[in-house]
Amino acid sequence: MKSGDVKRIDELRAHYVGNYIHVEAEISASKSMSTLEVHDLEEKVRSNIEEILWVDRAFVHVNPD
């Protein structure tokens, strides 16, 4: 993930599921990115969020901007 790939966080929600947290994030990225680049960005953002100790799952949606 390069600096500037995520233009902004459009929406961020988190809720408890048992002792863990599920996070839902909507982010914006350049609409000129290829499908593969957007997929890689989504995976990297999801992975980074899931590294947080109490986060069990993260769901990321990328909006074109």
Distance bins in CASP14 RR format, pairs under 12 A and 6 or more apart:
PFRMAT RR
TARGET T0000
AUTHOR 0000-0000-0000
RMODE 2
METHOD distances of the structure
MODEL  1
1 27 0 0 0 0 0 1 0 0 0 0 0
1 29 0 0 0 0 0 1 0 0 0 0 0
1 33 0 0 0 0 0 1 0 0 0 0 0
1 37 0 0 0 0 1 0 0 0 0 0 0
1 38 0 0 0 0 0 1 0 0 0 0 0
1 40 1 0 0 1 0 0 0 0 0 0 0
1 41 1 0 0 1 0 0 0 0 0 0 0
1 42 0 0 0 0 0 1 0 0 0 0 0
1 43 0 0 0 0 1 0 0 0 0 0 0
1 44 1 0 1 0 0 0 0 0 0 0 0
1 45 1 0 0 1 0 0 0 0 0 0 0
1 46 0 0 0 0 0 1 0 0 0 0 0
1 47 0 0 0 0 1 0 0 0 0 0 0
1 48 0 0 0 0 1 0 0 0 0 0 0
1 60 0 0 0 0 0 1 0 0 0 0 0
1 62 0 0 0 0 0 1 0 0 0 0 0
2 29 0 0 0 0 0 1 0 0 0 0 0
2 30 0 0 0 0 0 1 0 0 0 0 0
2 33 0 0 0 0 0 1 0 0 0 0 0
2 37 0 0 0 0 1 0 0 0 0 0 0
2 40 0 0 0 0 0 1 0 0 0 0 0
2 41 0 0 0 0 1 0 0 0 0 0 0
2 44 0 0 0 0 0 1 0 0 0 0 0
4 27 0 0 0 0 0 1 0 0 0 0 0
4 28 0 0 0 0 0 1 0 0 0 0 0
4 29 0 0 0 0 1 0 0 0 0 0 0
4 30 0 0 0 0 1 0 0 0 0 0 0
4 33 0 0 0 0 0 1 0 0 0 0 0
4 41 0 0 0 0 0 1 0 0 0 0 0
4 65 0 0 0 0 0 1 0 0 0 0 0
5 27 0 0 0 0 1 0 0 0 0 0 0
5 28 0 0 0 0 0 1 0 0 0 0 0
5 29 1 0 1 0 0 0 0 0 0 0 0
5 30 1 0 0 1 0 0 0 0 0 0 0
5 32 0 0 0 0 0 1 0 0 0 0 0
5 33 1 0 0 1 0 0 0 0 0 0 0
5 37 0 0 0 0 1 0 0 0 0 0 0
5 38 0 0 0 0 1 0 0 0 0 0 0
5 40 0 0 0 0 1 0 0 0 0 0 0
5 41 1 0 1 0 0 0 0 0 0 0 0
5 42 0 0 0 0 0 1 0 0 0 0 0
5 43 0 0 0 0 0 1 0 0 0 0 0
5 44 0 0 0 0 1 0 0 0 0 0 0
5 45 0 0 0 0 1 0 0 0 0 0 0
5 48 0 0 0 0 0 1 0 0 0 0 0
5 62 0 0 0 0 1 0 0 0 0 0 0
5 65 0 0 0 0 0 1 0 0 0 0 0
6 12 0 0 0 0 0 1 0 0 0 0 0
6 25 0 0 0 0 1 0 0 0 0 0 0
6 26 0 0 0 0 0 1 0 0 0 0 0
6 27 1 0 1 0 0 0 0 0 0 0 0
6 28 1 0 0 1 0 0 0 0 0 0 0
6 29 1 0 0 1 0 0 0 0 0 0 0
6 30 0 0 0 0 1 0 0 0 0 0 0
6 33 0 0 0 0 0 1 0 0 0 0 0
6 38 0 0 0 0 0 1 0 0 0 0 0
6 41 1 0 0 1 0 0 0 0 0 0 0
6 42 0 0 0 0 0 1 0 0 0 0 0
6 44 0 0 0 0 1 0 0 0 0 0 0
6 45 1 0 0 1 0 0 0 0 0 0 0
6 48 0 0 0 0 0 1 0 0 0 0 0
6 49 0 0 0 0 0 1 0 0 0 0 0
6 60 0 0 0 0 1 0 0 0 0 0 0
6 62 0 0 0 0 1 0 0 0 0 0 0
6 63 0 0 0 0 0 1 0 0 0 0 0
6 65 0 0 0 0 1 0 0 0 0 0 0
7 26 0 0 0 0 0 1 0 0 0 0 0
7 27 1 0 0 1 0 0 0 0 0 0 0
7 28 1 0 1 0 0 0 0 0 0 0 0
7 29 1 0 0 1 0 0 0 0 0 0 0
7 30 1 0 0 1 0 0 0 0 0 0 0
7 31 0 0 0 0 0 1 0 0 0 0 0
7 32 0 0 0 0 0 1 0 0 0 0 0
7 33 0 0 0 0 0 1 0 0 0 0 0
7 41 0 0 0 0 0 1 0 0 0 0 0
7 62 0 0 0 0 0 1 0 0 0 0 0
7 63 0 0 0 0 1 0 0 0 0 0 0
7 64 0 0 0 0 1 0 0 0 0 0 0
7 65 1 0 1 0 0 0 0 0 0 0 0
8 25 0 0 0 0 0 1 0 0 0 0 0
8 26 0 0 0 0 1 0 0 0 0 0 0
8 27 1 0 0 1 0 0 0 0 0 0 0
8 28 1 0 1 0 0 0 0 0 0 0 0
8 29 0 0 0 0 1 0 0 0 0 0 0
8 30 0 0 0 0 0 1 0 0 0 0 0
8 62 0 0 0 0 0 1 0 0 0 0 0
8 63 0 0 0 0 1 0 0 0 0 0 0
8 65 1 0 0 1 0 0 0 0 0 0 0
9 23 0 0 0 0 0 1 0 0 0 0 0
9 24 0 0 0 0 0 1 0 0 0 0 0
9 25 1 0 0 1 0 0 0 0 0 0 0
9 26 1 0 0 1 0 0 0 0 0 0 0
9 27 1 0 1 0 0 0 0 0 0 0 0
9 28 0 0 0 0 1 0 0 0 0 0 0
9 29 0 0 0 0 0 1 0 0 0 0 0
9 45 0 0 0 0 1 0 0 0 0 0 0
9 49 0 0 0 0 0 1 0 0 0 0 0
9 60 0 0 0 0 0 1 0 0 0 0 0
9 61 0 0 0 0 0 1 0 0 0 0 0
9 62 0 0 0 0 0 1 0 0 0 0 0
9 63 0 0 0 0 0 1 0 0 0 0 0
9 65 0 0 0 0 0 1 0 0 0 0 0
10 24 0 0 0 0 0 1 0 0 0 0 0
10 25 0 0 0 0 1 0 0 0 0 0 0
10 26 1 0 1 0 0 0 0 0 0 0 0
10 27 1 0 0 1 0 0 0 0 0 0 0
10 28 1 0 1 0 0 0 0 0 0 0 0
10 29 0 0 0 0 0 1 0 0 0 0 0
10 60 0 0 0 0 0 1 0 0 0 0 0
10 61 0 0 0 0 1 0 0 0 0 0 0
10 62 0 0 0 0 1 0 0 0 0 0 0
10 63 1 0 1 0 0 0 0 0 0 0 0
10 64 0 0 0 0 0 1 0 0 0 0 0
10 65 0 0 0 0 1 0 0 0 0 0 0
11 23 0 0 0 0 0 1 0 0 0 0 0
11 24 1 0 0 1 0 0 0 0 0 0 0
11 25 1 0 0 1 0 0 0 0 0 0 0
11 26 1 0 1 0 0 0 0 0 0 0 0
11 27 0 0 0 0 1 0 0 0 0 0 0
11 28 0 0 0 0 0 1 0 0 0 0 0
11 59 0 0 0 0 0 1 0 0 0 0 0
11 60 0 0 0 0 0 1 0 0 0 0 0
11 61 0 0 0 0 1 0 0 0 0 0 0
11 63 0 0 0 0 1 0 0 0 0 0 0
12 21 0 0 0 0 0 1 0 0 0 0 0
12 22 0 0 0 0 0 1 0 0 0 0 0
12 23 1 0 0 1 0 0 0 0 0 0 0
12 24 1 0 0 1 0 0 0 0 0 0 0
12 25 1 0 1 0 0 0 0 0 0 0 0
12 26 1 0 0 1 0 0 0 0 0 0 0
12 27 0 0 0 0 1 0 0 0 0 0 0
12 45 0 0 0 0 0 1 0 0 0 0 0
12 49 0 0 0 0 1 0 0 0 0 0 0
12 58 0 0 0 0 0 1 0 0 0 0 0
12 59 0 0 0 0 0 1 0 0 0 0 0
12 60 0 0 0 0 0 1 0 0 0 0 0
12 61 0 0 0 0 0 1 0 0 0 0 0
13 21 0 0 0 0 0 1 0 0 0 0 0
13 22 0 0 0 0 1 0 0 0 0 0 0
13 23 1 0 0 1 0 0 0 0 0 0 0
13 24 1 0 1 0 0 0 0 0 0 0 0
13 25 1 0 0 1 0 0 0 0 0 0 0
13 26 0 0 0 0 1 0 0 0 0 0 0
13 49 0 0 0 0 0 1 0 0 0 0 0
13 58 0 0 0 0 0 1 0 0 0 0 0
13 59 0 0 0 0 1 0 0 0 0 0 0
13 60 0 0 0 0 0 1 0 0 0 0 0
13 61 0 0 0 0 0 1 0 0 0 0 0
14 20 0 0 0 0 0 1 0 0 0 0 0
14 21 1 0 1 0 0 0 0 0 0 0 0
14 22 1 0 0 1 0 0 0 0 0 0 0
14 23 1 0 1 0 0 0 0 0 0 0 0
14 24 1 0 0 1 0 0 0 0 0 0 0
14 25 0 0 0 0 1 0 0 0 0 0 0
14 49 0 0 0 0 1 0 0 0 0 0 0
14 52 0 0 0 0 1 0 0 0 0 0 0
14 54 0 0 0 0 1 0 0 0 0 0 0
14 55 1 0 0 1 0 0 0 0 0 0 0
14 56 0 0 0 0 0 1 0 0 0 0 0
14 57 0 0 0 0 0 1 0 0 0 0 0
14 58 0 0 0 0 1 0 0 0 0 0 0
14 59 0 0 0 0 0 1 0 0 0 0 0
15 21 1 0 0 1 0 0 0 0 0 0 0
15 22 1 0 1 0 0 0 0 0 0 0 0
15 23 0 0 0 0 1 0 0 0 0 0 0
15 24 0 0 0 0 1 0 0 0 0 0 0
15 54 0 0 0 0 0 1 0 0 0 0 0
15 55 0 0 0 0 0 1 0 0 0 0 0
15 56 0 0 0 0 0 1 0 0 0 0 0
15 57 0 0 0 0 0 1 0 0 0 0 0
15 59 0 0 0 0 0 1 0 0 0 0 0
16 22 1 0 0 1 0 0 0 0 0 0 0
16 23 0 0 0 0 0 1 0 0 0 0 0
16 54 0 0 0 0 1 0 0 0 0 0 0
16 55 0 0 0 0 0 1 0 0 0 0 0
16 56 0 0 0 0 1 0 0 0 0 0 0
16 57 0 0 0 0 0 1 0 0 0 0 0
17 23 0 0 0 0 0 1 0 0 0 0 0
17 24 0 0 0 0 0 1 0 0 0 0 0
17 54 0 0 0 0 0 1 0 0 0 0 0
17 55 0 0 0 0 0 1 0 0 0 0 0
17 56 1 0 0 1 0 0 0 0 0 0 0
17 57 1 0 0 1 0 0 0 0 0 0 0
18 54 0 0 0 0 0 1 0 0 0 0 0
18 56 0 0 0 0 1 0 0 0 0 0 0
18 57 0 0 0 0 0 1 0 0 0 0 0
19 53 0 0 0 0 0 1 0 0 0 0 0
19 54 1 0 0 1 0 0 0 0 0 0 0
19 55 0 0 0 0 0 1 0 0 0 0 0
19 56 0 0 0 0 1 0 0 0 0 0 0
20 50 0 0 0 0 0 1 0 0 0 0 0
20 52 0 0 0 0 0 1 0 0 0 0 0
20 53 0 0 0 0 1 0 0 0 0 0 0
20 54 1 0 0 1 0 0 0 0 0 0 0
20 55 1 0 0 1 0 0 0 0 0 0 0
20 56 1 1 0 0 0 0 0 0 0 0 0
20 57 1 0 0 1 0 0 0 0 0 0 0
20 58 0 0 0 0 0 1 0 0 0 0 0
21 49 0 0 0 0 1 0 0 0 0 0 0
21 50 0 0 0 0 0 1 0 0 0 0 0
21 52 1 0 0 1 0 0 0 0 0 0 0
21 53 0 0 0 0 1 0 0 0 0 0 0
21 54 1 0 1 0 0 0 0 0 0 0 0
21 55 1 0 1 0 0 0 0 0 0 0 0
21 56 1 0 0 1 0 0 0 0 0 0 0
21 57 0 0 0 0 1 0 0 0 0 0 0
21 58 0 0 0 0 1 0 0 0 0 0 0
21 59 0 0 0 0 0 1 0 0 0 0 0
22 46 0 0 0 0 0 1 0 0 0 0 0
22 49 0 0 0 0 0 1 0 0 0 0 0
22 50 0 0 0 0 0 1 0 0 0 0 0
22 52 0 0 0 0 0 1 0 0 0 0 0
22 54 0 0 0 0 0 1 0 0 0 0 0
22 55 1 0 0 1 0 0 0 0 0 0 0
22 56 1 0 0 1 0 0 0 0 0 0 0
22 57 1 0 1 0 0 0 0 0 0 0 0
22 58 1 0 0 1 0 0 0 0 0 0 0
22 59 1 0 0 1 0 0 0 0 0 0 0
22 60 0 0 0 0 0 1 0 0 0 0 0
23 45 0 0 0 0 0 1 0 0 0 0 0
23 46 0 0 0 0 1 0 0 0 0 0 0
23 48 0 0 0 0 0 1 0 0 0 0 0
23 49 1 0 1 0 0 0 0 0 0 0 0
23 50 0 0 0 0 1 0 0 0 0 0 0
23 51 0 0 0 0 0 1 0 0 0 0 0
23 52 0 0 0 0 1 0 0 0 0 0 0
23 54 0 0 0 0 0 1 0 0 0 0 0
23 55 1 0 1 0 0 0 0 0 0 0 0
23 56 0 0 0 0 1 0 0 0 0 0 0
23 57 1 0 0 1 0 0 0 0 0 0 0
23 58 1 0 1 0 0 0 0 0 0 0 0
23 59 1 0 0 1 0 0 0 0 0 0 0
23 60 0 0 0 0 1 0 0 0 0 0 0
23 61 0 0 0 0 0 1 0 0 0 0 0
24 45 0 0 0 0 0 1 0 0 0 0 0
24 46 0 0 0 0 0 1 0 0 0 0 0
24 49 0 0 0 0 1 0 0 0 0 0 0
24 55 0 0 0 0 0 1 0 0 0 0 0
24 57 0 0 0 0 1 0 0 0 0 0 0
24 58 1 0 0 1 0 0 0 0 0 0 0
24 59 1 0 1 0 0 0 0 0 0 0 0
24 60 0 0 0 0 1 0 0 0 0 0 0
24 61 1 0 0 1 0 0 0 0 0 0 0
25 41 0 0 0 0 0 1 0 0 0 0 0
25 42 0 0 0 0 1 0 0 0 0 0 0
25 45 1 0 0 1 0 0 0 0 0 0 0
25 46 0 0 0 0 1 0 0 0 0 0 0
25 48 0 0 0 0 0 1 0 0 0 0 0
25 49 1 0 0 1 0 0 0 0 0 0 0
25 50 0 0 0 0 0 1 0 0 0 0 0
25 55 0 0 0 0 0 1 0 0 0 0 0
25 57 0 0 0 0 0 1 0 0 0 0 0
25 58 1 0 0 1 0 0 0 0 0 0 0
25 59 1 0 0 1 0 0 0 0 0 0 0
25 60 1 0 1 0 0 0 0 0 0 0 0
25 61 1 0 0 1 0 0 0 0 0 0 0
25 62 0 0 0 0 1 0 0 0 0 0 0
25 63 0 0 0 0 0 1 0 0 0 0 0
26 42 0 0 0 0 0 1 0 0 0 0 0
26 45 0 0 0 0 0 1 0 0 0 0 0
26 58 0 0 0 0 0 1 0 0 0 0 0
26 59 0 0 0 0 1 0 0 0 0 0 0
26 60 1 0 0 1 0 0 0 0 0 0 0
26 61 1 0 1 0 0 0 0 0 0 0 0
26 62 1 0 0 1 0 0 0 0 0 0 0
26 63 1 0 0 1 0 0 0 0 0 0 0
26 64 0 0 0 0 0 1 0 0 0 0 0
26 65 0 0 0 0 0 1 0 0 0 0 0
27 33 0 0 0 0 0 1 0 0 0 0 0
27 38 0 0 0 0 0 1 0 0 0 0 0
27 41 1 0 0 1 0 0 0 0 0 0 0
27 42 0 0 0 0 1 0 0 0 0 0 0
27 44 0 0 0 0 0 1 0 0 0 0 0
27 45 1 0 0 1 0 0 0 0 0 0 0
27 46 0 0 0 0 0 1 0 0 0 0 0
27 48 0 0 0 0 0 1 0 0 0 0 0
27 49 0 0 0 0 0 1 0 0 0 0 0
27 58 0 0 0 0 0 1 0 0 0 0 0
27 59 0 0 0 0 0 1 0 0 0 0 0
27 60 1 0 0 1 0 0 0 0 0 0 0
27 61 1 0 0 1 0 0 0 0 0 0 0
27 62 1 0 1 0 0 0 0 0 0 0 0
27 63 1 0 0 1 0 0 0 0 0 0 0
27 64 0 0 0 0 0 1 0 0 0 0 0
27 65 0 0 0 0 1 0 0 0 0 0 0
28 38 0 0 0 0 0 1 0 0 0 0 0
28 41 0 0 0 0 0 1 0 0 0 0 0
28 45 0 0 0 0 0 1 0 0 0 0 0
28 60 0 0 0 0 0 1 0 0 0 0 0
28 61 0 0 0 0 0 1 0 0 0 0 0
28 62 1 0 0 1 0 0 0 0 0 0 0
28 63 1 0 1 0 0 0 0 0 0 0 0
28 64 1 0 0 1 0 0 0 0 0 0 0
28 65 1 1 0 0 0 0 0 0 0 0 0
29 35 0 0 0 0 0 1 0 0 0 0 0
29 37 0 0 0 0 1 0 0 0 0 0 0
29 38 1 0 0 1 0 0 0 0 0 0 0
29 39 0 0 0 0 0 1 0 0 0 0 0
29 40 0 0 0 0 0 1 0 0 0 0 0
29 41 1 0 1 0 0 0 0 0 0 0 0
29 42 0 0 0 0 1 0 0 0 0 0 0
29 44 0 0 0 0 0 1 0 0 0 0 0
29 45 0 0 0 0 1 0 0 0 0 0 0
29 60 0 0 0 0 0 1 0 0 0 0 0
29 61 0 0 0 0 0 1 0 0 0 0 0
29 62 1 0 1 0 0 0 0 0 0 0 0
29 63 1 0 0 1 0 0 0 0 0 0 0
29 64 1 0 0 1 0 0 0 0 0 0 0
29 65 1 0 0 1 0 0 0 0 0 0 0
30 37 0 0 0 0 1 0 0 0 0 0 0
30 38 0 0 0 0 1 0 0 0 0 0 0
30 41 0 0 0 0 1 0 0 0 0 0 0
30 62 0 0 0 0 0 1 0 0 0 0 0
30 63 0 0 0 0 0 1 0 0 0 0 0
30 64 1 0 0 1 0 0 0 0 0 0 0
30 65 1 0 0 1 0 0 0 0 0 0 0
31 37 0 0 0 0 0 1 0 0 0 0 0
31 38 0 0 0 0 1 0 0 0 0 0 0
31 62 0 0 0 0 0 1 0 0 0 0 0
31 63 0 0 0 0 1 0 0 0 0 0 0
31 64 1 1 0 0 0 0 0 0 0 0 0
31 65 1 0 0 1 0 0 0 0 0 0 0
32 38 0 0 0 0 0 1 0 0 0 0 0
32 64 0 0 0 0 1 0 0 0 0 0 0
32 65 0 0 0 0 1 0 0 0 0 0 0
33 39 0 0 0 0 1 0 0 0 0 0 0
33 40 0 0 0 0 1 0 0 0 0 0 0
33 41 1 0 0 1 0 0 0 0 0 0 0
33 42 0 0 0 0 0 1 0 0 0 0 0
33 62 0 0 0 0 1 0 0 0 0 0 0
33 63 0 0 0 0 0 1 0 0 0 0 0
33 64 0 0 0 0 1 0 0 0 0 0 0
33 65 0 0 0 0 1 0 0 0 0 0 0
34 40 0 0 0 0 1 0 0 0 0 0 0
34 41 0 0 0 0 0 1 0 0 0 0 0
34 64 0 0 0 0 0 1 0 0 0 0 0
35 41 0 0 0 0 0 1 0 0 0 0 0
35 42 0 0 0 0 0 1 0 0 0 0 0
35 62 0 0 0 0 0 1 0 0 0 0 0
35 64 0 0 0 0 0 1 0 0 0 0 0
36 42 0 0 0 0 0 1 0 0 0 0 0
36 43 0 0 0 0 0 1 0 0 0 0 0
37 43 0 0 0 0 0 1 0 0 0 0 0
37 44 0 0 0 0 0 1 0 0 0 0 0
37 62 0 0 0 0 1 0 0 0 0 0 0
37 64 0 0 0 0 0 1 0 0 0 0 0
38 44 0 0 0 0 0 1 0 0 0 0 0
38 45 0 0 0 0 0 1 0 0 0 0 0
38 60 0 0 0 0 0 1 0 0 0 0 0
38 61 0 0 0 0 0 1 0 0 0 0 0
38 62 1 0 1 0 0 0 0 0 0 0 0
38 63 0 0 0 0 1 0 0 0 0 0 0
38 64 0 0 0 0 1 0 0 0 0 0 0
38 65 0 0 0 0 0 1 0 0 0 0 0
39 45 0 0 0 0 0 1 0 0 0 0 0
39 46 0 0 0 0 0 1 0 0 0 0 0
39 60 0 0 0 0 0 1 0 0 0 0 0
39 62 0 0 0 0 1 0 0 0 0 0 0
40 46 0 0 0 0 0 1 0 0 0 0 0
40 47 0 0 0 0 0 1 0 0 0 0 0
40 60 0 0 0 0 0 1 0 0 0 0 0
40 62 0 0 0 0 0 1 0 0 0 0 0
41 47 0 0 0 0 0 1 0 0 0 0 0
41 48 0 0 0 0 0 1 0 0 0 0 0
41 60 0 0 0 0 1 0 0 0 0 0 0
41 61 0 0 0 0 0 1 0 0 0 0 0
41 62 1 0 0 1 0 0 0 0 0 0 0
41 63 0 0 0 0 0 1 0 0 0 0 0
41 64 0 0 0 0 0 1 0 0 0 0 0
42 48 0 0 0 0 0 1 0 0 0 0 0
42 49 0 0 0 0 0 1 0 0 0 0 0
42 58 0 0 0 0 1 0 0 0 0 0 0
42 59 0 0 0 0 1 0 0 0 0 0 0
42 60 1 0 1 0 0 0 0 0 0 0 0
42 61 1 0 0 1 0 0 0 0 0 0 0
42 62 1 0 1 0 0 0 0 0 0 0 0
42 63 0 0 0 0 0 1 0 0 0 0 0
43 49 0 0 0 0 0 1 0 0 0 0 0
43 50 0 0 0 0 0 1 0 0 0 0 0
43 58 0 0 0 0 0 1 0 0 0 0 0
43 59 0 0 0 0 0 1 0 0 0 0 0
43 60 0 0 0 0 1 0 0 0 0 0 0
43 62 0 0 0 0 0 1 0 0 0 0 0
44 50 0 0 0 0 0 1 0 0 0 0 0
44 51 0 0 0 0 0 1 0 0 0 0 0
44 58 0 0 0 0 0 1 0 0 0 0 0
44 60 0 0 0 0 1 0 0 0 0 0 0
44 62 0 0 0 0 0 1 0 0 0 0 0
45 51 0 0 0 0 0 1 0 0 0 0 0
45 58 1 0 0 1 0 0 0 0 0 0 0
45 59 0 0 0 0 0 1 0 0 0 0 0
45 60 1 0 1 0 0 0 0 0 0 0 0
45 61 0 0 0 0 0 1 0 0 0 0 0
45 62 0 0 0 0 1 0 0 0 0 0 0
46 52 0 0 0 0 0 1 0 0 0 0 0
46 55 0 0 0 0 0 1 0 0 0 0 0
46 57 0 0 0 0 1 0 0 0 0 0 0
46 58 1 0 1 0 0 0 0 0 0 0 0
46 59 1 0 0 1 0 0 0 0 0 0 0
46 60 1 0 1 0 0 0 0 0 0 0 0
46 61 0 0 0 0 0 1 0 0 0 0 0
46 62 0 0 0 0 0 1 0 0 0 0 0
47 55 0 0 0 0 0 1 0 0 0 0 0
47 57 0 0 0 0 0 1 0 0 0 0 0
47 58 0 0 0 0 1 0 0 0 0 0 0
47 60 0 0 0 0 1 0 0 0 0 0 0
48 55 0 0 0 0 1 0 0 0 0 0 0
48 58 0 0 0 0 1 0 0 0 0 0 0
48 60 0 0 0 0 1 0 0 0 0 0 0
49 55 1 0 1 0 0 0 0 0 0 0 0
49 56 0 0 0 0 0 1 0 0 0 0 0
49 57 0 0 0 0 1 0 0 0 0 0 0
49 58 1 1 0 0 0 0 0 0 0 0 0
49 59 0 0 0 0 1 0 0 0 0 0 0
49 60 1 0 0 1 0 0 0 0 0 0 0
50 56 1 0 0 1 0 0 0 0 0 0 0
50 57 1 0 0 1 0 0 0 0 0 0 0
50 58 1 0 1 0 0 0 0 0 0 0 0
50 59 0 0 0 0 0 1 0 0 0 0 0
50 60 0 0 0 0 0 1 0 0 0 0 0
51 58 0 0 0 0 1 0 0 0 0 0 0
52 58 0 0 0 0 1 0 0 0 0 0 0
END
